[in-house]
Amino acid sequence: MKYILLSLLAYFAGSIPSGVWIGKTFKGIDIRTVGSKNSGATNAYRNLGAVYGLMTLVIDALKGYLPLLISSKMGVSEKYIVVIGLIAILGHSFSCFLNFKGGKGVATSLGVFLFLAPKAIGIATLGFLIVVFFTRYVSLSSITAAIILPIMTMILPAKDGVDKFTLSILSVFIGVFVIYKHKTNITRLLNGTESKIVFKK
């Protein structure tokens, strides 16, 4: 029963469409109808502004981090706590509040791996920041981080209480999943039509 409840918590937490709700509440904008029409933090940043974009990013990351924190306090096994993280990410990308559609999973994956493998996600985030700084392509930066993350997860030690093998499998799955979710961005990058991000104050 404990595992079922925690799995439901992870899914519903992950499903919270923060960008959509923030846009409607503070700006009267459904971000699914503007820009890239994605419900994630990047589209929120572009169309709602830096403050609300950052708010979306933080909430989306917490959607991944908090279910794991709660699960760890409740004595979840080393393998299943990784599964909880996966459920949260899938909740974000297949939200029950958005007809089982959602974001690309980057920000929620950040929260999940910040808990499960902070060193690996730290290096992946550094890679993201370097690429976005020099290219201004968030999509390319996300793909870069998705490639770096499983490599670093396999090389670096996992957090205490986390099964390394299961975590490595999750990192590979999430890396492939994030790249797949960026398939239209990859096409635009190859065609030279991908939008660059403008840093706002």
ABEGO torsion letter per residue (X at the ends): XAAAAAAAAAAAAAABBAAAAAAAAAAGBBAAABEAGBABAAAAAAAAEAAAAAAAAAAAAAAAAAAAAAAAAAGBBAAAAAAAAAAAAAAAABBAAAGGBEBAGAAAAAAAAAAABAAAAAAAAAAAAAAAAAAGBAAAAAAAAAAAAAAAAAABBBBBGBBAAAAAAAAAAAAAAAAAAAAAAAAAAAAGABBBBBBBX
